[in-house]
Amino acid sequence: MSAERMRPGPPGARPATPLLAALVVLGLLALLGGCQDQGRDGGRARPTEHARSPATGQFPFTGLSAKPAPVLAVKIDNASQARPQTGLGAADIVYVEQVEGGLSRMLAVFSSRLPTEVGPVRSARESDLDLLRQFGRPALAYSGVQSRLRSTVEAAPLYPLPPATAPRAYIRGTEHPAPHNLYVRPETALRLAPHASDASDIGFRFGAAPPGGEPRKRQSVRYPSAGFTFTWSAAAKRWLVAMDGTPARTTDGGRLGAATVVVQHTTVRPSRFHDVLGSVTPFTETVGSGKAVVLRDGKAYETRWSRPGAGGGTTFTTTDGDRMTFAPGTVWVVFTAR
């Protein structure tokens, strides 16, 4: 803060006395001091939301060091015919959700690292739209969408990038049969979304593990027709992923793993959509609150999650009411019915 330069008084004005000048100077010093001490109490910072935000230079999705970069979400196929996937190991965040027939699909979020190819890519779901709003206006790569949902996707605050819109960003592979052979090139896709939002705070906090926690070697999540198991590896310092009882690998990065796994209990209800076989599409509610188990460093922490609105991120708190800290690195969030 700077004081405006003193202007000369009008003709005939009396000069300021020394006492008056001294009082003016003291007033300015007090004002400046108040600006510098704003937000402090006895020399200690007040616990504002800004004070709890990710540290400077800390990437908000992983807690690692990385520069801000645009966000690309990719809808990933997880049928047995689609495995092993490509590029999934480079994701900052992997969301797992239930789809028709009790199967699962993933929504992988990329920003700090971009692999050459990602896939197989499959169709988007209504649940993805609420989930993606916390990222501002990200780019979304997907193979297509039900005709009744298309206008909703196109009106959402994101850059929709299906093959029809971005044909040069996609290729067909030969390792899997169609339709499990569509892959996206992230760099090409992001060139078609020049104003996609950079990564920003979505509620994750990273740092040393909080006190407590229950030692745990393994955690499983079951859907009607799919299953995930996360096994702690002290040697690798991460949770190794298995899908349907088989170790999950990628074609380009080896064994899949995560520094932190969040098992988020939420409402999974029928939506107004269904697939070509007539199976109802589940809708996973990511706005609201509930219980979650956070896995990090070989321990499980009982937590609460809260996301009041789709435009904001998700807050995770411990049983003591403190913010739950994640281990720096890739985060997997697995949604499961409460």
N, C-alpha and C positions, 0 to 999 in steps of 0.2 A: 504494500500500500504506500502511496506517495501523496504528500500534501501538495495542494495547488500552489503555484508560485505567488508570493505576495504582490499585489498590484498597488501602485501609488494611489493615495486617497485624493478626493476632489480638492480643488483649490480652496484654501482657507481652512482645511482640516487640521486639527491639532495633532502633532506627532505623538506616537504611542509612548507612554511612560515606561521606564525600565521594569517596573513591577508588572505592568500589563503584558509586556513582551515576555517576561519570564513565565507568567501564567499560561500564555499561548503555547510556549515551547513545552511546558510540562503537560498540557492537555494533549498535544500531538504525540508526545512520547507515550503517554498512557494509552492512546488509541492504537498506536503501532504495537505496543506490547499486548493489547487485547487481541489484535489480529493474529499475532504469532502464537498466543496461548490458547486460541480457540480450539475446543475439542479436548482439552486437557483438564485433569483434576489433580491438583497437588503434584504436578510433574509427571503423572502417569496417564497414558492414553485411555480414553473411555472405550468401552467395548462396543464399538459401532460395527455395523455390517461390513464396512470397508476394512476394518481391522481384521476381520475374519476371512476376507477374500484371499484367493491364491497369492502367494508371494510374487514379487516382481521377477520376471524371467521364468516363472514356473508355468508350464503349459496347463491350462485349466482342465483338460481331459485326462491327463496322465500324471501330472505333478513333476514331470521331467523338464529339462531345459530345451526349449524350442521356441521359435518365433511364431507370432500369430499368422495363420494361414486360412484360406477358405475351407469351408466344411462341405464334404461330399458324403452323402449317405447312400449305401448300396443295399438293395434287397437281395439276400443270398439264399439260394436253394439249399435245403438240407435233407432232401430225400436220399435214400441210400444210393440211388443211381447217380447222384451229383457229387459224391465223395470220391477222392479227396478234393476239397475246394482249393482255389487259387487266390493268393493275395490276402487271405483272411488274417494271417498272422501279423500283418502290418497295421491292422485297425487300431485306433485309439480306444474305441468302445465297441463292444459287441452286445446288442440287445437280442434276447431269445424270447420268442413268443409262440403261442399255440395257434395253429391254423386248422383248416378243415380236416375232418377225419382223425383228429387227435394227433396230427403230425406237428412238426415245428419248422419255423423258418427264422432267419436271423436278419437283423438290420445292422449292418456294420458301418461305423462312422470313421471316416478318414480325414485327417487334417495335417498332423505333424509329419506324417510319412505317406508317400503315394507309391504303391507298387506299380509295376508295369501293366498288369492286368488283374481284374478281380472277377470272381464268379464261381460257379454259374449264377447268373442273374435271373430272378423270377419276378412275378407280379407283386405290386404293392397292395396293401390292405388299409382299411379305414383307420385301424389303430395307429398306423404309422403317422398319420397327419397330426394328431394330438401330440405324439411323442416328439415329432420334429419341430414343433413350434418353439421349443425352448432354445433352439439353435439360431433364432433370428430368421434369416431367409437362406437356408442351405440349398445345395443342389441335391437332387434325388435321382439316382439311376435305378431303373426298374424295367422289366420286360414288357409290361402293359398293365391294364387294369380293367375290371369289369365295366361294361358300358354305362351302367347306372351310377358308377362312382367316378367316371372320368371327369365330369364337369366340376365335381368337388375337389379333385386333385388339382385340376388346372386353376382353380380359384384360390387354392391354399397359398400361404406365404412361403413359397419355395420355387426353385427352378426345376420343373418336371423334365426329365431327360430320358424318355423311352427311346427305343431304336427309331421309331417313326420321326422323332424330333431331332435326334442326333445319330444318324446312321453311320457316320464315320467314326464314332466313338465305340462301336461294337464290332465284335468278330465272332464267328462260329468256330468252336474248337472241334477236335476229333477224338478226345479222350472219353467223352460220354455221349450217349445217344440223345437226340432231340427229345424233349425240349430242354434237356439238362446240359446244354453245350453253348450257352450264350455268355460272352464275357465282355466287360466294359474296360476301356482304357481310361483311367482316371484323369490323366493330364489333358487328354483330348476332350473329355466331358466337361471339365472345369473351364476350358476355353470358351465353351458355349454358355457359361454362367459367369460372365465377367464381374458381376457385382454380388456374387454369393458372399454371405456373411463370414467373417473370420471367426475362429474359435473364441469363445468368451465363457464367462463363469456360468455353469449350469448347476451349481450347488455342491459339486465334489470338493472335498478338502483332503489334502495329503500331508503326511507328516509321521512322526513317531506314533507307534501303536498306543492306544489308550490303556489305562490299567484294566485288569480283569481279563475277560475272555476265557473261553473253554477250549483246551487243547483238542484239536480235531484233525484226523488224518484224511477223512473223506466225507463228501457231501453229495447226495444224489437228488435229482429232481425228476419226477415222472410226469409225463403227459399220457393220455390214453394209448397213443401209438408211438411214443418216442421217449427217450430217456437220456439224461446227461449225468455224468459223474465227474466230480472234481477231486483230484487226489493231490495232497500236498507233497511236494518234492523239496526236501531241505537242500539237496545238492543244487537244484536249479533255482531255488528260492521263488517258486511260483506254483500255482495250482495247474496240474496237467489235466487236459480235457479228454473225456471219453464220450462217444456218442453211441447209444444203443449197445453199450458194453464193449465197444472197440476203440482203442486209442485213436484220437483224432489227429490227423496230419494234414499238411498242405502240400501241394505239388512244388512249391517254391521256398518253403520256410521251415520244413520239418514239423515237429510235434507242436500242437497248439497248447497254449498255456496263458495264464493270467496272473498278474500280481495281486489283484483283488477280485473277488467274486461276490456279487450281491444277489441273494435269493429274495426277491421282492414279492410278498404276498399281496394280491390285489383281487379286484373283482373281474372275473372273466365271464362275460354274458353273451348270449346270441345277438348277432347284429341283424340288420335287415337285408343282408346280402347272403348269397350262397354260390357254390361253384357249379360247374357244368353237370355234375353228378347229383346235384340237389342237396349236398351237404351244407349246413349252415356255417357261415364264417363267424368264428368267435371274435368278440370285441374285447380287447384288453384295456382296462381303465388305468391310465397312468396319472390322472389328476385325482387327488384325494389324499388319503393317509392310510397308514396301516403298519403292520409289522414287517421286519426284514431281518435276515441273517447276513452279516457281513463276514466274509472269510478273508483273512490276511495273516501271513507269517505263521501258518500252522495252527491258527486259533479261529474260533467262531464267536462272534459278538452279536448278542440280541440287540436290535435297534428298532427305532421307529422311523418311518419315512413320511414326508409331508410335501405335497405339491399343490398349493391352493388354486393355481390357475395354469392353463396350458401355456401361457406366455412366459412363465418362469420355470426355474429349475427345481430339482428335488433336494430337500434337506434331509440328511440322515443324522439322527441323534442317538446317543447311548442311553442306557437306563438311568444314568445320572443326569440326563438333560444336556450333556455336552455334545458338541459336534463330533461325529464319528469321522476319524481320519482314515484314509485309504493308503495302502502301500503304493509308492510311485511305480507306474508302469501301466500296462493294459488293464482295463476294467471290463469284466463281463457282468451284465445285469440279466438275470433270468427271471422272467415274470411267471408266477404260478398262482393258481386259484387259491384263495384263502378258504 
